[in-house]
Amino acid sequence: MNKIIKIIFLAIFAIALGHQANAEFYLVKDGQPASAIIIENPDSPLAQTAATELQYHLQRATGAKIPILSPSAGDLLPAENARLVIGNGQTARKWGIDPQKLPVDTYIIKTQGNTLLFAGHNTPITQRGHQAGEWNAATIWAVSRFLDEQLGVRWLWPGAVGTYIPKRTTIVLPNLNIQDRPALSKRMLPNTLYRRAYKGDKPILSQKVHAKVQDEATAWQRNFQLGDRSIPTFGHAFGDWWEKYHETDPDLFASPPPGGKYKMPWPLPKRVKLNLSNEAVDEKIIAEWKAAGAPDNWNVCPNDGTGFDTSLATRPMDEPQVDDLEAIFRGNTNLTARYVKFWNRLIAKMKVINPNITLSTYAYSAYSQPPRAGLELDPAVILQVVPHPWAYDEWQSWQRNGSQLFLRPNWWHTGAIAQLLPLHTQGDFFKFAIKHNMQGFYFDTLNGHWATQGPLYYVIARLSVHPEMSVDQIIDEYCSAFGKAAPEMKGYLQYWENFTQKAAYPVPGFPNEGPNVKNGLYAQVAKSHPIPPSSLTGSYPVIPYLYTDEVLNPAYAILDRATQTAGKDSGDGYVLQRIEFLRKGLDHLKLTRDVLRLGYAKTLTPEEQKSYLAQTQELQEMRRKLTAEHVLWGEVQNWYETRYGIPTVPGRARAKIERVEDA
């Protein structure tokens, strides 16, 4: 009986479609469905997601809802109806394709007759999958590429409003034969939505709303083929050493300057540095490596923060020699040479045991500068470089010995929730790194300031998929989603990029690098107000001084003109909502600014105190609403601001700023 019902349904479906010419097939014709989506391995969550994503975008483009069928129902379709087959099932096998035997990350988009196949080499989702869009979701990437290149879909930010889909009434089945995978092995823009509440504070979202926000963020990441197939592992590697070894092997650890100003463990147990002149450090690392089976890669990234060794034995490893022990300990001098010598010494010993060994480490902090010519790093030492975005020469110098380089910038820790758009500065360096043998990237981190910094996220994500594009082309593409208001939106982005250049925020870890950084607006404010020189801690207290009404009002005026220009031309139906999305970002910035102005005040009158508390409550309610729309991720903001004493949450210390590097 069920089979008869299916036959009747498909017969009615075919009549509704009308007969197609055998030489041409359609996905949608004249606004009516002319195809079906078939999931051939329905037990695969990735295949299920790929199918629903394809259905959603096609319906947004044409108004036609393409049915999703099982393989058995698909077998009953008339031959004149196109089939959009998802997954590694019978069609792939019939065509001689086994995606799981292809290289990791590889996906296939292939047309044969009336069938278009989407398949891929999928690998298991890791525990951190949501941060990276579910790594190695190749089947979904196949659909995303089709939507990008065939339908012109653009994912500006997560959710329906941020998804631009050009309208059309007919889509012909394209003739495609694509087998590809992302060129870079590591493509990481990890999100921070797992940060919901700090130390027991109450989240502002229900679990249902948070799950929706997370799913939409994950979808955005997937659509830019984010993932990781790289072998090297990175991350501060010695966070547990103090607890494990300080009682039995105290000489493994760095020595502070004499005098007792700094007490070990400095600044925290998980951030203590090592005594690099002590070869017992090598033996301890090798022992742990051997206990793990002596794998082909081992992570030796130094711990974060300050506290570098000032012992008489280690200081001769430095080039140039520095006598200022305070500068050494605080990392305010060049310590690259000691680390290069240590890494070279260590890997030479490890190669005796496993000739294929590679070490993973950072070029970061006091060891970010490349070594002098003649002091060459062993090419088997793989680096994640943490540069400023003008480090063109430094990047090439690290490469001169053939080392593999990954880009791991801290750029997105600058600006807090404010409008800061160094689109060309960061985009051009990213393009340069790709052209100069960049193996992959890991941006730390995507905090969800979509309405104020989202265009910057878009530039980097888009370049990771289409490195041949220029930054200007990507900006034009972003603005095209605003229909007739595209020229105004381009002017809006240009306004904030110009302001970014004038503000000249210092890049985290590089307080004196970059054009105009010593004379920019940030530096001018810091000279006359208690603003930390590091933008890691100074980005919040500087907001009331930089983002005045005189700065914000011209931006509001541009958005007003964009709304007028757009008029009733809704483009794909979301133009006015996109303009309003950006306006809400300014509204949130303005209210946050006003809260900070009172929160950082040394004293408040009773009336000011009442106003301050009312505004903080208003800010929390605003964040609750705007988080669901991705204007910003309010829970992430609350977590960060609570942790570091930013005075936006009632009941917290109003003027405490914890030093990030010493946290």
Secondary structure, 3 states (H helix, E strand, C coil): CHHHHHHHHHHHHHHHHCCCCCCCCEEEECCEECEEEEECCCCCHHHHHHHHHHHHHHHHHHCCCCCEECHHHHCCCCCCCEEEEECCCHHHHHCCCCHHHCCCCCEEEEEECCEEEEEECCCCCCCCHHHHCCCCCHHHHHHHHHHHHHHCCEECCCCCCCEECCCCCCEECCCCEEEECCCCCEEECCECCCCCCCCCCCCCCCHHHHHHHHHHHHHHHHHCCCEECCCCCCCCCCCCHHHHHCCCCHHHECCCCCCCCCCCCCCCHHHCCECCCCHHHHHHHHHHHHHCCCCCEEECCCCCCCCCCCCCCCHHHCCCCCCCHHHHHCCCCCCHHHHHHHHHHHHHHHHHHCCCCEEEEEECHHHCCCCCCCCCCCCCEEEEECCCCCCHHHHHHHHCCCCCEEECCCHHHCCCCCCCCCHHHHHHHHHHHHHCCEEEEECCCECCCHHHHHHHHHHHHHHHHCCCCCHHHHHHHHHHCCHHHHHHHHHHHHHHHHHHHHHCCCECCECCCCCCCCCCHHHHHHHHCCCCCCHHHHCCCCHHHHCCHHHHHHHHHHHHHHHHHHCCCCCCCCHHHHHHHHHHHHHHHHHHHHHHHHHCCCCCCHHHHHHHHHHHHHHHHHHHHHHHHCCCCHHHHHHHHHHCCCCCCCCCCCCCCCCHHHC
